[in-house]
Amino acid sequence: MSSLRISVTQSDSSWQELVVAIEQAPSLAVMMLAAWRLARRLAVALVEEVLAEWAQRPTQWPPCARCGAQLESKGFVGRSLTGLIGTVRWARRVGRCPHGCQIGQVAPLDTELGLQDNQRTGVDVGG
């Protein structure tokens, strides 16, 4: 077995079935499709890992749009987005006004990522 196949299956044992599907493909077309499934799963895992790292960076809270008070963190809230590679899930910090202004939750990482409120699909799939 090649070192690439070994490293993929060692990093996540659940990927073994995807590698086996490539190895046991009866034709080149089926092999390529199986490889595409593995590539998408790897891409989602990499993006989720980077987003998890970004979510841990210090957050610069903007002022409240209504009263100007510094927003306060209310912890992490999950988010997902479906794009070309599949559905990516992560958690990011959300904040609210300490004075209770009705501005909803604010997620600076969403803004940094170029996401709109309640966006569920990436621009690559018509979002």
Secondary structure, 3 states (H helix, E strand, C coil): CCHHHHHHHHHCHHHHHHHHHHHCCCCHHHHHHHHHHHHHHHHHHHHHHHHHHHHCCCCCCCECCCCCCECEEEEEEEEEEEECCEEEEEEEEEEECCCCCCCCCECHHHHHCCCCCCCCECHHHCC
